[in-house]
């Protein structure tokens, strides 16, 4: 997933999810991050923009290989780069928990709270939804290669509210 760019955006805690790899633990509240994801890797008919600012992300790395990314108060603004239409979410918090799997090579990633997530074209076949972007409030469980690259091998479960960003910004 991220070998391209991490698509998970805890509240865009991840430099990513799309997105980004995790930002530093003490990010200043006025930090602004903007990325543009090509249509072929996001919304098919338009390039998708994502801006993140305010709040912060704290990264906790445990000696057993598990990693936690805890985010609070990020503001995410998704945008249709063709029309300029936007959708803004003030996140109240998120937690990304990476648990090293028994194989010692991959992780189970559990996202809870407010998380933005972009499925790149290689993540889901077209008959399962293909590329797309969602703002989740709830829970997402995935299998990934590492906390740094977030290449998704499987989406195990989603629960809660999911806003289809591409559909919303058409």
VOMIZA-41301 format. One record per residue: residue in three letters; x, y, z of N, C-alpha, C, O in turn. Coordinates in steps of 0.02 Angstrom, whole numbers, padded with zeros to 5 digits, always signed. Example, Ala and Ser with C-alpha at 12.3 -4.5 7.8 and 13.67 -1.06 7.14 Angstrom:
<atoms>
Ala+00660-00284+00390+00615-00225+00390+00660-00165+00390+00712-00166+00423;Ser+00642-00112+00354+00684-00053+00357+00645+00002+00394+00670+00057+00402;
</atoms>
This chain:
<atoms>
Unk+00042-00057+00000+00000+00000+00000+00044+00060+00000+00036+00105-00041;Unk+00090+00062+00044+00130+00122+00045+00192+00117+00006+00222+00169-00007;Unk+00213+00062-00014+00273+00061-00053+00265+00116-00103+00314+00141-00130;Unk+00205+00134-00116+00188+00187-00161+00186+00251-00121+00219+00301-00137;Unk+00148+00249-00070+00140+00302-00020+00090+00273+00027+00043+00240+00005;Unk+00098+00283+00089+00052+00253+00136-00015+00285+00128-00021+00346+00128;Unk-00065+00245+00120-00130+00272+00107-00169+00285+00169-00222+00316+00166;Unk-00147+00263+00223-00186+00273+00283-00173+00342+00309-00118+00368+00308;Unk-00226+00370+00333-00220+00437+00360-00254+00438+00425-00314+00452+00428;Unk-00222+00425+00472-00253+00419+00536-00285+00484+00546-00339+00481+00517;Unk-00278+00527+00566-00306+00589+00543-00251+00618+00502-00227+00673+00513;Unk-00232+00578+00457-00177+00593+00415-00118+00593+00460-00070+00630+00451;Unk-00123+00553+00506-00068+00543+00550-00017+00512+00508+00042+00530+00510;Unk-00037+00466+00472+00010+00434+00430+00025+00481+00375-00019+00516+00350;Unk+00084+00483+00357+00103+00526+00304+00069+00497+00247+00097+00498+00192;Unk+00024+00478+00252-00011+00445+00209-00061+00426+00170-00073+00451+00115;Unk-00097+00377+00200-00136+00333+00178-00150+00349+00122-00209+00347+00102;Unk-00114+00364+00095-00122+00384+00037-00061+00403+00035-00027+00442+00001;Unk-00054+00366+00077-00049+00424+00101+00009+00429+00141+00060+00424+00107;Unk+00017+00436+00187+00081+00457+00208+00110+00412+00259+00073+00374+00290;Unk+00173+00416+00269+00203+00377+00323+00195+00417+00386+00186+00478+00382;Unk+00199+00386+00442+00183+00421+00504+00224+00484+00514+00284+00485+00501;Unk+00191+00536+00537+00226+00598+00549+00258+00596+00618+00243+00552+00658;Unk+00301+00642+00631+00338+00640+00694+00292+00650+00754+00239+00682+00749;Unk+00313+00624+00810+00273+00625+00870+00256+00696+00892+00201+00706+00919;Unk+00298+00743+00881+00284+00810+00905+00267+00859+00850+00290+00916+00853;Unk+00229+00839+00802+00212+00883+00747+00177+00945+00773+00133+00942+00815;Unk+00197+01002+00746+00168+01065+00768+00096+01070+00743+00081+01046+00689;Unk+00052+01101+00783-00018+01105+00764-00030+01141+00698-00081+01129+00666;Unk+00017+01184+00677+00005+01220+00615+00036+01185+00554+00036+01213+00499;Unk+00062+01125+00564+00088+01086+00508+00031+01074+00458-00024+01055+00478;Unk+00045+01085+00395-00004+01071+00343+00028+01024+00293+00083+01037+00269;Unk-00007+00970+00278+00018+00921+00230-00034+00916+00175-00094+00908+00189;Unk-00013+00920+00112-00059+00910+00056-00028+00860+00008+00031+00864-00009;Unk-00070+00813-00012-00049+00765-00063-00104+00762-00116-00162+00778-00103;Unk-00085+00741-00175-00133+00731-00229-00122+00660-00254-00066+00642-00273;Unk-00175+00621-00255-00173+00552-00277-00202+00549-00348-00258+00572-00359;Unk-00165+00522-00396-00190+00518-00464-00256+00480-00468-00269+00434-00429;Unk-00297+00498-00516-00363+00466-00526-00356+00390-00531-00398+00354-00505;Unk-00305+00366-00564-00297+00294-00574-00286+00257-00508-00296+00196-00505;Unk-00265+00293-00457-00252+00262-00391-00301+00285-00338-00292+00271-00279;Unk-00355+00320-00359-00402+00344-00308-00474+00344-00335-00509+00294-00327;Unk-00495+00397-00367-00565+00405-00384-00582+00393-00458-00637+00410-00479;Unk-00537+00365-00495-00548+00345-00564-00559+00403-00612-00524+00407-00663;Unk-00605+00448-00599-00620+00501-00646-00590+00569-00627-00593+00616-00667;Unk-00560+00574-00568-00528+00637-00549-00472+00624-00498-00474+00576-00459;Unk-00422+00669-00501-00368+00666-00451-00398+00687-00384-00439+00733-00380;Unk-00377+00653-00332-00402+00665-00264-00350+00701-00223-00293+00678-00217;Unk-00369+00758-00195-00323+00795-00151-00341+00781-00078-00398+00768-00061;Unk-00290+00784-00037-00301+00776+00035-00254+00823+00072-00193+00821+00064;Unk-00284+00866+00112-00246+00913+00153-00259+00896+00226-00316+00882+00246;Unk-00206+00898+00265-00211+00883+00337-00176+00938+00375-00120+00959+00357;Unk-00208+00961+00428-00174+01011+00471-00201+01006+00542-00250+00972+00556;Unk-00167+01041+00585-00181+01043+00657-00172+00975+00690-00150+00927+00657;Unk-00188+00970+00753-00182+00908+00790-00111+00883+00793-00063+00918+00776;Unk-00104+00821+00816-00038+00790+00817-00043+00714+00817-00097+00686+00827;Unk+00014+00682+00806+00019+00610+00804+00076+00589+00850+00131+00618+00847;Unk+00063+00541+00891+00114+00514+00935+00127+00442+00915+00081+00403+00908;Unk+00191+00425+00904+00210+00358+00885+00244+00323+00944+00290+00350+00974;Unk+00219+00263+00959+00246+00224+01014+00270+00158+00986+00230+00119+00959;Unk+00335+00144+00991+00363+00081+00966+00382+00038+01026+00422+00059+01068;Unk+00353-00022+01029+00367-00068+01085+00423-00116+01067+00436-00129+01008;Unk+00456-00143+01117+00513-00188+01106+00493-00253+01072+00536-00287+01042;Unk+00429-00273+01075+00407-00335+01043+00392-00326+00968+00369-00373+00935;Unk+00404-00265+00941+00391-00252+00871+00325-00218+00857+00314-00195+00801;Unk+00280-00216+00906+00215-00183+00896+00224-00107+00896+00268-00080+00930;Unk+00182-00074+00857+00186-00001+00850+00116+00028+00858+00068+00000+00832;Unk+00111+00084+00894+00049+00120+00901+00059+00191+00874+00110+00222+00887;Unk+00010+00216+00837+00010+00285+00815-00056+00315+00840-00110+00293+00821;Unk-00050+00365+00883-00109+00394+00915-00115+00466+00891-00069+00506+00900;Unk-00172+00482+00860-00182+00548+00833-00240+00583+00866-00290+00552+00885;Unk-00234+00649+00871-00289+00690+00899-00296+00754+00859-00247+00785+00840;Unk-00359+00773+00847-00375+00839+00820-00351+00858+00752-00345+00918+00739;Unk-00337+00811+00708-00317+00829+00639-00380+00850+00600-00434+00824+00611;Unk-00370+00896+00555-00424+00916+00510-00404+00891+00440-00352+00909+00414;Unk-00448+00848+00412-00435+00820+00346-00483+00853+00296-00543+00856+00307;Unk-00456+00877+00241-00497+00904+00187-00482+00865+00124-00427+00870+00096;Unk-00531+00828+00101-00528+00790+00039-00552+00837-00017-00598+00876-00006;Unk-00521+00833-00077-00543+00878-00130-00542+00844-00198-00498+00803-00213;Unk-00591+00862-00239-00592+00843-00310-00549+00895-00344-00567+00954-00348;Unk-00491+00874-00369-00444+00921-00398-00467+00950-00464-00438+00999-00488;Unk-00519+00922-00494-00547+00948-00556-00598+01003-00543-00595+01056-00574;Unk-00643+00991-00495-00698+01039-00483-00685+01085-00425-00717+01138-00420;Unk-00639+01066-00380-00626+01107-00321-00673+01091-00263-00666+01119-00209;Unk-00721+01046-00274-00767+01027-00220-00728+00993-00163-00681+00955-00176;Unk-00748+01007-00101-00712+00980-00043-00759+00947+00008-00819+00960+00008;Unk-00729+00906+00050-00763+00875+00107-00714+00877+00164-00659+00850+00160;Unk-00733+00909+00220-00688+00919+00277-00713+00880+00337-00772+00879+00353;Unk-00665+00848+00371-00679+00809+00431-00633+00833+00487-00572+00832+00479;Unk-00662+00853+00542-00622+00868+00602-00621+00805+00643-00671+00787+00674;Unk-00564+00773+00644-00560+00709+00679-00552+00722+00754-00518+00769+00775;Unk-00582+00679+00793-00575+00686+00865-00522+00640+00892-00502+00645+00950;Unk-00498+00595+00850-00444+00551+00871-00444+00486+00834-00494+00465+00805;Unk-00385+00454+00835-00379+00389+00802-00321+00351+00833-00275+00380+00863;Unk-00324+00286+00826-00269+00243+00848-00256+00193+00793-00302+00161+00767;Unk-00192+00185+00775-00171+00133+00729-00128+00086+00770-00077+00106+00798;Unk-00148+00023+00772-00110-00027+00811-00083-00079+00762-00121-00115+00730;Unk-00017-00083+00759+00017-00132+00717+00042-00187+00763+00083-00175+00807;Unk+00017-00248+00752+00038-00306+00792+00076-00353+00746+00050-00376+00695;Unk+00138-00368+00765+00179-00413+00725+00147-00483+00724+00132-00512+00776;Unk+00137-00509+00664+00107-00575+00656+00157-00630+00674+00217-00618+00675;Unk+00133-00691+00687+00177-00746+00705+00231-00761+00653+00284-00789+00670;Unk+00219-00742+00589+00270-00754+00538+00331-00709+00547+00383-00720+00516;Unk+00324-00657+00590+00379-00611+00603+00394-00564+00546+00443-00526+00549;Unk+00354-00565+00493+00367-00525+00434+00311-00476+00416+00323-00427+00382;Unk+00250-00490+00439+00194-00448+00422+00158-00426+00486+00173-00450+00541;Unk+00111-00380+00478+00076-00351+00535+00000-00353+00524-00024-00349+00467;Unk-00036-00358+00578-00108-00345+00577-00115-00273+00599-00094-00254+00654;Unk-00145-00232+00557-00156-00161+00570-00228-00151+00588-00273-00166+00548;Unk-00241-00126+00648-00309-00110+00669-00314-00035+00676-00279-00004+00717;Unk-00358-00004+00637-00371+00067+00639-00436+00078+00676-00486+00047+00660;Unk-00436+00122+00725-00498+00138+00761-00504+00213+00768-00454+00250+00768;Unk-00566+00236+00772-00578+00308+00776-00591+00336+00707-00624+00305+00666;Unk-00564+00396+00693-00572+00431+00629-00511+00418+00586-00456+00438+00603;Unk-00520+00384+00530-00465+00369+00486-00484+00378+00414-00537+00354+00392;Unk-00442+00411+00376-00451+00415+00304-00409+00359+00274-00355+00345+00298;Unk-00435+00328+00221-00398+00272+00191-00410+00271+00117-00467+00278+00093;Unk-00356+00262+00079-00361+00257+00007-00341+00186-00013-00287+00162+00004;Unk-00385+00153-00050-00369+00088-00079-00339+00102-00148-00373+00130-00191;Unk-00277+00083-00158-00246+00090-00223-00271+00034-00268-00298-00016-00244;Unk-00260+00041-00332-00286-00008-00380-00260-00079-00366-00295-00127-00381;Unk-00200-00086-00339-00172-00152-00325-00201-00183-00260-00190-00242-00248;Unk-00236-00143-00220-00262-00167-00156-00326-00208-00163-00335-00258-00128;Unk-00368-00187-00209-00433-00221-00218-00447-00230-00291-00442-00182-00330;Unk-00465-00291-00311-00484-00300-00381-00548-00260-00397-00586-00244-00351;Unk-00559-00246-00460-00618-00206-00480-00683-00237-00456-00729-00201-00437;Unk-00688-00304-00455-00750-00336-00434-00762-00331-00359-00815-00349-00334;Unk-00711-00307-00322-00719-00296-00250-00720-00222-00233-00714-00203-00175;Unk-00726-00180-00283-00730-00108-00271-00673-00069-00303-00682-00009-00317;Unk-00616-00101-00315-00560-00067-00346-00533-00009-00305-00546-00004-00245;Unk-00497+00036-00338-00469+00094-00304-00525+00138-00277-00580+00139-00305;Unk-00512+00173-00223-00562+00217-00194-00536+00247-00130-00484+00228-00105;Unk-00573+00294-00103-00554+00328-00041-00614+00331+00005-00670+00343-00016;Unk-00600+00319+00069-00654+00317+00119-00632+00353+00182-00573+00351+00201;Unk-00679+00384+00215-00669+00413+00281-00707+00368+00329-00769+00367+00329;Unk-00669+00330+00370-00699+00283+00416-00705+00314+00486-00660+00349+00509;Unk-00760+00300+00519-00768+00314+00590-00788+00247+00619-00845+00224+00610;Unk-00743+00216+00654-00755+00149+00679-00692+00108+00678-00641+00127+00707;Unk-00695+00051+00643-00641+00002+00645-00626-00024+00576-00671-00038+00536;Unk-00560-00030+00561-00537-00061+00500-00480-00107+00520-00434-00087+00556;Unk-00482-00170+00496-00428-00218+00511-00398-00242+00445-00434-00266+00401;Unk-00332-00235+00439-00297-00251+00377-00235-00293+00392-00210-00294+00448;Unk-00210-00326+00341-00145-00359+00344-00098-00317+00302-00112-00303+00244;Unk-00041-00296+00331+00007-00254+00296+00077-00283+00304+00090-00324+00348;Unk+00123-00259+00262+00191-00283+00265+00232-00251+00321+00275-00284+00351;Unk+00220-00187+00335+00257-00154+00388+00224-00087+00406+00185-00060+00366;Unk+00240-00060+00465+00213+00006+00484+00242+00063+00441+00214+00117+00440;Unk+00296+00051+00407+00327+00104+00366+00298+00106+00295+00288+00160+00268;Unk+00285+00048+00266+00262+00047+00196+00188+00035+00188+00158+00055+00138;Unk+00156+00002+00236+00084-00010+00235+00058-00041+00171+00003-00025+00149;Unk+00097-00085+00139+00071-00121+00080+00020-00171+00104+00036-00217+00142;Unk-00042-00163+00082-00097-00205+00105-00100-00270+00067-00099-00271+00006;Unk-00104-00325+00104-00114-00390+00072-00186-00413+00080-00210-00454+00041;Unk-00221-00387+00130-00290-00408+00140-00327-00358+00185-00298-00332+00233;Unk-00390-00346+00170-00433-00307+00214-00477-00358+00249-00519-00390+00217;Unk-00468-00367+00314-00504-00418+00351-00573-00397+00372-00620-00437+00370;Unk-00581-00334+00392-00647-00312+00417-00651-00236+00420-00601-00201+00428;Unk-00713-00211+00413-00728-00141+00426-00793-00139+00465-00837-00180+00454;Unk-00798-00092+00511-00860-00085+00550-00868-00012+00568-00819+00024+00578;Unk-00929+00010+00571-00943+00080+00587-00966+00117+00525-00995+00087+00480;Unk-00953+00181+00523-00975+00224+00468-00919+00232+00417-00862+00244+00436;Unk-00935+00225+00354-00887+00235+00300-00916+00284+00249-00969+00271+00221;Unk-00882+00339+00238-00904+00387+00188-00862+00375+00126-00800+00376+00129;Unk-00895+00362+00069-00861+00351+00006-00843+00421-00022-00885+00456-00050;Unk-00781+00440-00014-00758+00507-00034-00765+00518-00109-00786+00572-00130;Unk-00748+00469-00148-00752+00477-00221-00824+00491-00244-00837+00534-00286;Unk-00870+00453-00216-00941+00462-00232-00965+00531-00210-01001+00565-00246;Unk-00945+00550-00151-00966+00615-00122-00941+00674-00164-00976+00724-00171;Unk-00880+00669-00190-00850+00726-00225-00857+00724-00301-00829+00767-00335;Unk-00895+00676-00328-00905+00672-00401-00929+00737-00429-00939+00742-00490;
</atoms>
